């Protein structure tokens, strides 16, 4: 029954992908935690459609504390977090999330030198880079380089 409801929601909004990220489904989740969900739709959703999707996901999960993120417009650091640590809730095609993950990681690798140049232009050392606006980028680049 829940699977049918999820399929209905996905069809209603032409959703390609729904992905959990954050603490939900991990040992860090508790009753006070929200549920973080990223989505990718075939076409850009209007604000009204996003609100309706959120309402449907609240009904599906029976919990009102849901954070909904559009992968089309999400911050690159958040996209990285989702690509590396996300867990599939729904995918229209089998292995769609895996393809998204590989595409995103490949694009990061291809643009690594550009990102490193930008970081290098704003700080004299990696330690200094951590004190300017690039703190998250520096940390994520370091994690990415060491992880892959």
Secondary structure, 3 states (H helix, E strand, C coil): CHHHHHHHHHHHHCEEEEEEECCCCCCCCCCCCCEEEEEEECCCCCHHHHHHHHHHHHHHHCCCCEEEEECCCCCHHHHHHHHHHCEEEEECCCCHHHHHHHHHHHHHHHCHHHHHHHHHHHCCCHHHHCCCCCHHHHHHHHHHHHHC
